[in-house]
């Protein structure tokens, strides 16, 4: 009779531990899904910002802005490129 009671007690303890582990697994899975959704939202925001930057810095947008503001810009020679003289 004592063995049966001990087996029942250990079985109940084991069942409680398994249920606790299952609950922890569900909570961790929920947290992982939330983090994944947050990462996707941040990535979408980043892509949107990159698109906005690309639109503003596109060559045709830059030339339109420069012409609109009537800026007289002179291209600078690249470092290491041979210098040209004004009389050439």
Biopython code that builds the backbone (N, CA, C, O; Angstrom):
import numpy as np
from Bio.PDB.StructureBuilder import StructureBuilder

atoms = [
    (1, "UNK", "N", (0.817, -1.196, 0.000)),
    (1, "UNK", "CA", (0.000, 0.000, 0.000)),
    (1, "UNK", "C", (0.864, 1.266, 0.000)),
    (1, "UNK", "O", (0.523, 2.254, -0.650)),
    (2, "UNK", "N", (1.966, 1.232, 0.719)),
    (2, "UNK", "CA", (2.879, 2.365, 0.788)),
    (2, "UNK", "C", (3.500, 2.644, -0.584)),
    (2, "UNK", "O", (3.629, 3.797, -0.996)),
    (3, "UNK", "N", (3.880, 1.577, -1.279)),
    (3, "UNK", "CA", (4.469, 1.737, -2.617)),
    (3, "UNK", "C", (3.478, 2.392, -3.576)),
    (3, "UNK", "O", (3.849, 3.249, -4.379)),
    (4, "UNK", "N", (2.218, 1.980, -3.482)),
    (4, "UNK", "CA", (1.196, 2.542, -4.354)),
    (4, "UNK", "C", (1.000, 4.037, -4.071)),
    (4, "UNK", "O", (0.865, 4.832, -5.001)),
    (5, "UNK", "N", (0.986, 4.412, -2.808)),
    (5, "UNK", "CA", (0.845, 5.829, -2.443)),
    (5, "UNK", "C", (2.040, 6.633, -2.930)),
    (5, "UNK", "O", (1.863, 7.733, -3.454)),
    (6, "UNK", "N", (3.247, 6.115, -2.771)),
    (6, "UNK", "CA", (4.450, 6.806, -3.251)),
    (6, "UNK", "C", (4.429, 6.953, -4.767)),
    (6, "UNK", "O", (4.778, 8.010, -5.292)),
    (7, "UNK", "N", (4.031, 5.920, -5.462)),
    (7, "UNK", "CA", (3.946, 5.989, -6.930)),
    (7, "UNK", "C", (2.920, 7.039, -7.357)),
    (7, "UNK", "O", (3.160, 7.784, -8.308)),
    (8, "UNK", "N", (1.789, 7.105, -6.671)),
    (8, "UNK", "CA", (0.765, 8.092, -7.006)),
    (8, "UNK", "C", (1.274, 9.511, -6.741)),
    (8, "UNK", "O", (1.035, 10.409, -7.548)),
    (9, "UNK", "N", (1.964, 9.720, -5.632)),
    (9, "UNK", "CA", (2.501, 11.039, -5.300)),
    (9, "UNK", "C", (3.523, 11.467, -6.345)),
    (9, "UNK", "O", (3.478, 12.600, -6.824)),
    (10, "UNK", "N", (4.447, 10.573, -6.705)),
    (10, "UNK", "CA", (5.454, 10.906, -7.708)),
    (10, "UNK", "C", (4.833, 11.127, -9.088)),
    (10, "UNK", "O", (5.297, 11.970, -9.856)),
    (11, "UNK", "N", (3.792, 10.372, -9.394)),
    (11, "UNK", "CA", (3.108, 10.569, -10.674)),
    (11, "UNK", "C", (2.442, 11.939, -10.714)),
    (11, "UNK", "O", (2.491, 12.617, -11.740)),
    (12, "UNK", "N", (1.818, 12.356, -9.608)),
    (12, "UNK", "CA", (1.195, 13.678, -9.556)),
    (12, "UNK", "C", (2.246, 14.781, -9.646)),
    (12, "UNK", "O", (2.035, 15.781, -10.332)),
    (13, "UNK", "N", (3.375, 14.609, -8.961)),
    (13, "UNK", "CA", (4.455, 15.587, -9.050)),
    (13, "UNK", "C", (4.995, 15.676, -10.475)),
    (13, "UNK", "O", (5.237, 16.766, -10.994)),
    (14, "UNK", "N", (5.176, 14.523, -11.091)),
    (14, "UNK", "CA", (5.672, 14.502, -12.465)),
    (14, "UNK", "C", (4.676, 15.177, -13.408)),
    (14, "UNK", "O", (5.080, 15.920, -14.303)),
    (15, "UNK", "N", (3.389, 14.927, -13.219)),
    (15, "UNK", "CA", (2.364, 15.558, -14.057)),
    (15, "UNK", "C", (2.377, 17.066, -13.865)),
    (15, "UNK", "O", (2.246, 17.814, -14.833)),
    (16, "UNK", "N", (2.535, 17.524, -12.617)),
    (16, "UNK", "CA", (2.579, 18.959, -12.353)),
    (16, "UNK", "C", (3.802, 19.586, -13.015)),
    (16, "UNK", "O", (3.706, 20.673, -13.586)),
    (17, "UNK", "N", (4.949, 18.917, -12.945)),
    (17, "UNK", "CA", (6.156, 19.438, -13.582)),
    (17, "UNK", "C", (6.007, 19.491, -15.100)),
    (17, "UNK", "O", (6.450, 20.451, -15.731)),
    (18, "UNK", "N", (5.399, 18.488, -15.680)),
    (18, "UNK", "CA", (5.194, 18.476, -17.130)),
    (18, "UNK", "C", (4.265, 19.617, -17.533)),
    (18, "UNK", "O", (4.507, 20.284, -18.539)),
    (19, "UNK", "N", (3.203, 19.848, -16.758)),
    (19, "UNK", "CA", (2.300, 20.956, -17.069)),
    (19, "UNK", "C", (3.001, 22.304, -16.944)),
    (19, "UNK", "O", (2.773, 23.209, -17.747)),
    (20, "UNK", "N", (3.860, 22.432, -15.927)),
    (20, "UNK", "CA", (4.599, 23.689, -15.768)),
    (20, "UNK", "C", (5.548, 23.911, -16.937)),
    (20, "UNK", "O", (5.652, 25.028, -17.444)),
    (21, "UNK", "N", (6.237, 22.871, -17.369)),
    (21, "UNK", "CA", (7.143, 22.991, -18.517)),
    (21, "UNK", "C", (6.376, 23.328, -19.790)),
    (21, "UNK", "O", (6.847, 24.108, -20.618)),
    (22, "UNK", "N", (5.202, 22.743, -19.941)),
    (22, "UNK", "CA", (4.384, 23.055, -21.115)),
    (22, "UNK", "C", (3.951, 24.517, -21.102)),
    (22, "UNK", "O", (3.957, 25.176, -22.141)),
    (23, "UNK", "N", (3.576, 25.026, -19.927)),
    (23, "UNK", "CA", (3.177, 26.422, -19.818)),
    (23, "UNK", "C", (4.347, 27.344, -20.144)),
    (23, "UNK", "O", (4.173, 28.347, -20.837)),
    (24, "UNK", "N", (5.531, 27.012, -19.652)),
    (24, "UNK", "CA", (6.715, 27.813, -19.967)),
    (24, "UNK", "C", (6.999, 27.811, -21.461)),
    (24, "UNK", "O", (7.354, 28.839, -22.036)),
    (25, "UNK", "N", (6.840, 26.644, -22.086)),
    (25, "UNK", "CA", (7.062, 26.555, -23.531)),
    (25, "UNK", "C", (6.079, 27.454, -24.277)),
    (25, "UNK", "O", (6.466, 28.139, -25.224)),
    (26, "UNK", "N", (4.819, 27.461, -23.864)),
    (26, "UNK", "CA", (3.822, 28.316, -24.516)),
    (26, "UNK", "C", (4.155, 29.793, -24.331)),
    (26, "UNK", "O", (4.022, 30.579, -25.269)),
    (27, "UNK", "N", (4.587, 30.180, -23.127)),
    (27, "UNK", "CA", (4.939, 31.573, -22.875)),
    (27, "UNK", "C", (6.150, 31.996, -23.704)),
    (27, "UNK", "O", (6.174, 33.089, -24.270)),
    (28, "UNK", "N", (7.145, 31.128, -23.770)),
    (28, "UNK", "CA", (8.340, 31.449, -24.570)),
    (28, "UNK", "C", (8.009, 31.530, -26.050)),
    (28, "UNK", "O", (8.552, 32.370, -26.767)),
    (29, "UNK", "N", (7.126, 30.667, -26.505)),
    (29, "UNK", "CA", (6.706, 30.709, -27.903)),
    (29, "UNK", "C", (5.973, 32.019, -28.193)),
    (29, "UNK", "O", (6.170, 32.626, -29.246)),
    (30, "UNK", "N", (5.134, 32.448, -27.263)),
    (30, "UNK", "CA", (4.410, 33.712, -27.425)),
    (30, "UNK", "C", (5.389, 34.884, -27.465)),
    (30, "UNK", "O", (5.249, 35.774, -28.304)),
    (31, "UNK", "N", (6.368, 34.895, -26.580)),
    (31, "UNK", "CA", (7.368, 35.965, -26.566)),
    (31, "UNK", "C", (8.175, 35.981, -27.863)),
    (31, "UNK", "O", (8.462, 37.049, -28.404)),
    (32, "UNK", "N", (8.540, 34.796, -28.362)),
    (32, "UNK", "CA", (9.300, 34.720, -29.613)),
    (32, "UNK", "C", (8.474, 35.270, -30.771)),
    (32, "UNK", "O", (9.006, 35.965, -31.636)),
    (33, "UNK", "N", (7.177, 34.964, -30.792)),
    (33, "UNK", "CA", (6.313, 35.491, -31.852)),
    (33, "UNK", "C", (6.187, 37.004, -31.768)),
    (33, "UNK", "O", (6.184, 37.688, -32.791)),
    (34, "UNK", "N", (6.082, 37.530, -30.549)),
    (34, "UNK", "CA", (6.012, 38.986, -30.394)),
    (34, "UNK", "C", (7.297, 39.644, -30.881)),
    (34, "UNK", "O", (7.250, 40.657, -31.580)),
    (35, "UNK", "N", (8.445, 39.074, -30.514)),
    (35, "UNK", "CA", (9.724, 39.635, -30.966)),
    (35, "UNK", "C", (9.846, 39.561, -32.478)),
    (35, "UNK", "O", (10.348, 40.490, -33.110)),
    (36, "UNK", "N", (9.391, 38.464, -33.058)),
    (36, "UNK", "CA", (9.442, 38.325, -34.510)),
    (36, "UNK", "C", (8.580, 39.390, -35.181)),
    (36, "UNK", "O", (8.991, 39.986, -36.175)),
    (37, "UNK", "N", (7.391, 39.628, -34.643)),
    (37, "UNK", "CA", (6.524, 40.664, -35.205)),
    (37, "UNK", "C", (7.146, 42.048, -35.059)),
    (37, "UNK", "O", (7.048, 42.875, -35.965)),
    (38, "UNK", "N", (7.790, 42.302, -33.910)),
    (38, "UNK", "CA", (8.462, 43.592, -33.717)),
    (38, "UNK", "C", (9.600, 43.769, -34.720)),
    (38, "UNK", "O", (9.785, 44.855, -35.268)),
    (39, "UNK", "N", (10.360, 42.701, -34.958)),
    (39, "UNK", "CA", (11.466, 42.765, -35.917)),
    (39, "UNK", "C", (10.929, 43.049, -37.317)),
    (39, "UNK", "O", (11.492, 43.865, -38.047)),
    (40, "UNK", "N", (9.848, 42.381, -37.690)),
    (40, "UNK", "CA", (9.261, 42.618, -39.012)),
    (40, "UNK", "C", (8.761, 44.055, -39.153)),
    (40, "UNK", "O", (8.915, 44.667, -40.210)),
    (41, "UNK", "N", (8.166, 44.592, -38.094)),
    (41, "UNK", "CA", (7.674, 45.973, -38.143)),
    (41, "UNK", "C", (8.843, 46.945, -38.282)),
    (41, "UNK", "O", (8.764, 47.896, -39.059)),
    (42, "UNK", "N", (9.918, 46.719, -37.541)),
    (42, "UNK", "CA", (11.095, 47.587, -37.636)),
    (42, "UNK", "C", (11.729, 47.482, -39.024)),
    (42, "UNK", "O", (12.182, 48.481, -39.584)),
    (43, "UNK", "N", (11.758, 46.276, -39.568)),
    (43, "UNK", "CA", (12.337, 46.087, -40.897)),
    (43, "UNK", "C", (11.497, 46.797, -41.955)),
    (43, "UNK", "O", (12.045, 47.391, -42.884)),
    (44, "UNK", "N", (10.186, 46.740, -41.823)),
    (44, "UNK", "CA", (9.318, 47.444, -42.777)),
    (44, "UNK", "C", (9.534, 48.952, -42.675)),
    (44, "UNK", "O", (9.559, 49.654, -43.686)),
    (45, "UNK", "N", (9.690, 49.440, -41.448)),
    (45, "UNK", "CA", (9.948, 50.869, -41.255)),
    (45, "UNK", "C", (11.292, 51.265, -41.862)),
    (45, "UNK", "O", (11.415, 52.321, -42.483)),
    (46, "UNK", "N", (12.294, 50.412, -41.678)),
    (46, "UNK", "CA", (13.611, 50.675, -42.251)),
    (46, "UNK", "C", (13.544, 50.701, -43.775)),
    (46, "UNK", "O", (14.126, 51.583, -44.405)),
    (47, "UNK", "N", (12.843, 49.747, -44.368)),
    (47, "UNK", "CA", (12.722, 49.716, -45.827)),
    (47, "UNK", "C", (11.997, 50.961, -46.332)),
    (47, "UNK", "O", (12.353, 51.508, -47.376)),
    (48, "UNK", "N", (10.994, 51.402, -45.601)),
    (48, "UNK", "CA", (10.269, 52.615, -45.988)),
    (48, "UNK", "C", (11.199, 53.828, -45.948)),
    (48, "UNK", "O", (11.177, 54.664, -46.852)),
    (49, "UNK", "N", (12.008, 53.919, -44.908)),
    (49, "UNK", "CA", (12.949, 55.032, -44.803)),
    (49, "UNK", "C", (14.001, 54.963, -45.904)),
    (49, "UNK", "O", (14.376, 55.990, -46.469)),
    (50, "UNK", "N", (14.482, 53.750, -46.212)),
    (50, "UNK", "CA", (15.457, 53.606, -47.296)),
    (50, "UNK", "C", (14.853, 54.018, -48.625)),
    (50, "UNK", "O", (15.529, 54.629, -49.453)),
    (51, "UNK", "N", (13.585, 53.690, -48.837)),
    (51, "UNK", "CA", (12.910, 54.092, -50.075)),
    (51, "UNK", "C", (12.785, 55.604, -50.155)),
    (51, "UNK", "O", (13.000, 56.191, -51.215)),
    (52, "UNK", "N", (12.436, 56.242, -49.037)),
    (52, "UNK", "CA", (12.328, 57.700, -49.020)),
    (52, "UNK", "C", (13.680, 58.343, -49.318)),
    (52, "UNK", "O", (13.751, 59.318, -50.066)),
    (53, "UNK", "N", (14.747, 57.805, -48.739)),
    (53, "UNK", "CA", (16.088, 58.344, -48.995)),
    (53, "UNK", "C", (16.450, 58.159, -50.457)),
    (53, "UNK", "O", (17.001, 59.065, -51.083)),
    (54, "UNK", "N", (16.144, 56.987, -51.005)),
    (54, "UNK", "CA", (16.462, 56.728, -52.413)),
    (54, "UNK", "C", (15.696, 57.670, -53.339)),
    (54, "UNK", "O", (16.230, 58.117, -54.354)),
    (55, "UNK", "N", (14.457, 57.968, -52.994)),
    (55, "UNK", "CA", (13.676, 58.879, -53.828)),
    (55, "UNK", "C", (14.235, 60.297, -53.779)),
    (55, "UNK", "O", (14.280, 60.986, -54.798)),
    (56, "UNK", "N", (14.655, 60.727, -52.608)),
    (56, "UNK", "CA", (15.161, 62.093, -52.466)),
    (56, "UNK", "C", (16.544, 62.242, -53.083)),
    (56, "UNK", "O", (16.869, 63.305, -53.613)),
    (57, "UNK", "N", (17.352, 61.214, -53.027)),
    (57, "UNK", "CA", (18.726, 61.310, -53.527)),
    (57, "UNK", "C", (18.886, 60.741, -54.931)),
    (57, "UNK", "O", (20.012, 60.567, -55.396)),
    (58, "UNK", "N", (17.804, 60.452, -55.602)),
    (58, "UNK", "CA", (17.895, 59.975, -56.984)),
    (58, "UNK", "C", (18.469, 61.095, -57.851)),
    (58, "UNK", "O", (18.207, 62.269, -57.589)),
    (59, "UNK", "N", (19.240, 60.753, -58.870)),
    (59, "UNK", "CA", (19.862, 61.786, -59.699)),
    (59, "UNK", "C", (18.863, 62.778, -60.300)),
    (59, "UNK", "O", (19.130, 63.979, -60.327)),
    (60, "UNK", "N", (17.734, 62.296, -60.774)),
    (60, "UNK", "CA", (16.766, 63.232, -61.372)),
    (60, "UNK", "C", (16.146, 64.143, -60.314)),
    (60, "UNK", "O", (15.851, 65.303, -60.600)),
    (61, "UNK", "N", (15.942, 63.633, -59.090)),
    (61, "UNK", "CA", (15.400, 64.480, -58.024)),
    (61, "UNK", "C", (16.425, 65.519, -57.598)),
    (61, "UNK", "O", (16.071, 66.662, -57.311)),
    (62, "UNK", "N", (17.700, 65.124, -57.554)),
    (62, "UNK", "CA", (18.746, 66.073, -57.184)),
    (62, "UNK", "C", (18.887, 67.170, -58.233)),
    (62, "UNK", "O", (18.995, 68.347, -57.890)),
    (63, "UNK", "N", (18.886, 66.793, -59.502)),
    (63, "UNK", "CA", (19.034, 67.810, -60.541)),
    (63, "UNK", "C", (17.827, 68.754, -60.557)),
    (63, "UNK", "O", (17.974, 69.954, -60.791)),
    (64, "UNK", "N", (16.655, 68.215, -60.310)),
    (64, "UNK", "CA", (15.463, 69.061, -60.244)),
    (64, "UNK", "C", (15.583, 70.060, -59.086)),
    (64, "UNK", "O", (15.260, 71.238, -59.244)),
    (65, "UNK", "N", (16.041, 69.593, -57.940)),
    (65, "UNK", "CA", (16.196, 70.477, -56.777)),
    (65, "UNK", "C", (17.254, 71.534, -57.041)),
    (65, "UNK", "O", (17.070, 72.700, -56.693)),
    (66, "UNK", "N", (18.362, 71.131, -57.655)),
    (66, "UNK", "CA", (19.423, 72.094, -57.946)),
    (66, "UNK", "C", (18.959, 73.139, -58.949)),
    (66, "UNK", "O", (19.246, 74.325, -58.787)),
    (67, "UNK", "N", (18.249, 72.711, -59.978)),
    (67, "UNK", "CA", (17.733, 73.662, -60.967)),
    (67, "UNK", "C", (16.677, 74.580, -60.352)),
    (67, "UNK", "O", (16.610, 75.765, -60.679)),
    (68, "UNK", "N", (15.865, 74.033, -59.472)),
    (68, "UNK", "CA", (14.805, 74.815, -58.849)),
    (68, "UNK", "C", (15.381, 75.906, -57.950)),
    (68, "UNK", "O", (14.831, 77.004, -57.877)),
    (69, "UNK", "N", (16.467, 75.612, -57.279)),
    (69, "UNK", "CA", (17.069, 76.585, -56.355)),
    (69, "UNK", "C", (18.154, 77.420, -57.033)),
    (69, "UNK", "O", (18.742, 78.306, -56.412)),
    (70, "UNK", "N", (18.413, 77.135, -58.291)),
    (70, "UNK", "CA", (19.390, 77.872, -59.083)),
    (70, "UNK", "C", (20.761, 77.921, -58.398)),
    (70, "UNK", "O", (21.376, 78.978, -58.260)),
    (71, "UNK", "N", (21.208, 76.745, -57.981)),
    (71, "UNK", "CA", (22.532, 76.648, -57.357)),
    (71, "UNK", "C", (23.572, 76.429, -58.449)),
    (71, "UNK", "O", (23.393, 75.588, -59.330)),
    (72, "UNK", "N", (24.634, 77.174, -58.382)),
    (72, "UNK", "CA", (25.717, 77.041, -59.354)),
    (72, "UNK", "C", (26.821, 76.196, -58.714)),
    (72, "UNK", "O", (27.723, 76.724, -58.064)),
    (73, "UNK", "N", (26.738, 74.920, -58.903)),
    (73, "UNK", "CA", (27.722, 74.015, -58.299)),
    (73, "UNK", "C", (28.722, 73.576, -59.353)),
    (73, "UNK", "O", (28.366, 73.345, -60.509)),
    (74, "UNK", "N", (29.973, 73.465, -58.944)),
    (74, "UNK", "CA", (31.041, 73.014, -59.828)),
    (74, "UNK", "C", (31.502, 71.660, -59.313)),
    (74, "UNK", "O", (31.797, 71.524, -58.126)),
    (75, "UNK", "N", (31.572, 70.658, -60.178)),
    (75, "UNK", "CA", (32.018, 69.346, -59.715)),
    (75, "UNK", "C", (33.460, 69.406, -59.215)),
    (75, "UNK", "O", (34.310, 70.059, -59.820)),
    (76, "UNK", "N", (33.719, 68.733, -58.130)),
    (76, "UNK", "CA", (35.068, 68.658, -57.581)),
    (76, "UNK", "C", (35.766, 67.448, -58.175)),
    (76, "UNK", "O", (35.141, 66.404, -58.359)),
    (77, "UNK", "N", (37.078, 67.573, -58.483)),
    (77, "UNK", "CA", (37.784, 66.406, -59.014)),
    (77, "UNK", "C", (37.907, 65.344, -57.939)),
    (77, "UNK", "O", (37.990, 65.642, -56.748)),
    (78, "UNK", "N", (37.915, 64.110, -58.385)),
    (78, "UNK", "CA", (38.066, 63.005, -57.466)),
    (78, "UNK", "C", (39.488, 62.957, -56.945)),
    (78, "UNK", "O", (40.414, 63.327, -57.666)),
    (79, "UNK", "N", (39.686, 62.521, -55.735)),
    (79, "UNK", "CA", (41.044, 62.373, -55.216)),
    (79, "UNK", "C", (41.834, 61.374, -56.055)),
    (79, "UNK", "O", (41.349, 60.285, -56.361)),
    (80, "UNK", "N", (43.036, 61.750, -56.419)),
    (80, "UNK", "CA", (43.874, 60.868, -57.223)),
    (80, "UNK", "C", (43.699, 61.048, -58.718)),
    (80, "UNK", "O", (44.493, 60.523, -59.498)),
    (81, "UNK", "N", (42.668, 61.785, -59.136)),
    (81, "UNK", "CA", (42.443, 62.037, -60.555)),
    (81, "UNK", "C", (43.361, 63.174, -60.993)),
    (81, "UNK", "O", (43.627, 64.087, -60.211)),
    (82, "UNK", "N", (43.848, 63.131, -62.231)),
    (82, "UNK", "CA", (44.721, 64.219, -62.682)),
    (82, "UNK", "C", (43.944, 65.538, -62.751)),
    (82, "UNK", "O", (42.804, 65.583, -63.213)),
    (83, "UNK", "N", (44.571, 66.573, -62.294)),
    (83, "UNK", "CA", (43.936, 67.891, -62.285)),
    (83, "UNK", "C", (43.938, 68.464, -63.691)),
    (83, "UNK", "O", (44.923, 68.341, -64.419)),
    (84, "UNK", "N", (42.822, 69.096, -64.074)),
    (84, "UNK", "CA", (42.748, 69.758, -65.384)),
    (84, "UNK", "C", (42.837, 71.253, -65.161)),
    (84, "UNK", "O", (42.403, 71.777, -64.135)),
    (85, "UNK", "N", (43.412, 71.928, -66.146)),
    (85, "UNK", "CA", (43.550, 73.369, -66.031)),
    (85, "UNK", "C", (42.414, 74.039, -66.776)),
    (85, "UNK", "O", (41.806, 73.450, -67.670)),
    (86, "UNK", "N", (42.133, 75.279, -66.397)),
    (86, "UNK", "CA", (41.010, 76.018, -66.992)),
    (86, "UNK", "C", (41.224, 76.285, -68.463)),
    (86, "UNK", "O", (40.245, 76.414, -69.198)),
    (87, "UNK", "N", (42.476, 76.376, -68.934)),
    (87, "UNK", "CA", (42.757, 76.689, -70.329)),
    (87, "UNK", "C", (42.696, 75.485, -71.238)),
    (87, "UNK", "O", (42.843, 75.647, -72.450)),
    (88, "UNK", "N", (42.491, 74.302, -70.731)),
    (88, "UNK", "CA", (42.473, 73.114, -71.591)),
    (88, "UNK", "C", (41.259, 72.994, -72.415)),
    (88, "UNK", "O", (41.123, 72.039, -73.180)),
]
sb = StructureBuilder()
sb.init_structure("model")
sb.init_model(0)
sb.init_chain("A")
sb.init_seg("    ")
for serial, (resi, resn, name, xyz) in enumerate(atoms, 1):
    if name == "N":
        sb.init_residue(resn, " ", resi, " ")
    sb.init_atom(name, np.array(xyz, "f"), 0.0, 1.0, " ", f" {name:<3s}", serial, name[0])
structure = sb.get_structure()
